[in-house]
Amino acid sequence: MSFFNQRGIFLQLMAPSIVSPNEVQVSMQLARKEMGWDAVNEEQTESLVDSITVTAVSGDAGQSFSINTVPSDVDGDGDIDGADKAKLLALAKAYAAIVNP
């Protein structure tokens, strides 16, 4: 996240295991950066707030993914519904398709 953009998504691709060679997991952390002030040390602080973590799992080497629950409204329309889940699934599939991130 930068000074100008206070929102961020951190993605992590977890490689298949020997036990499940076709299983791929994408961990997604969505957060917002909040600036503050530490009066004792007289310095500006940064902290991540409103952070959620979602894990998408694929059993077919990243062709399709599933998410058990979506913990919050990610698209900002005021409700937690299938549209939120669809956006996260699309993000997981796109990230898993990137060969050299």
Secondary structure, DSSP 8 states (H G I E B T S, - for coil): --SS--EEEEEEEE---SS-TT-EEEEEEEEEEEEEEETTTTEEEEEEEEEEEEEEEESSTTSS-B-S---S-SSSSSS-SHHHHHHHHHHHHHHHH-S--
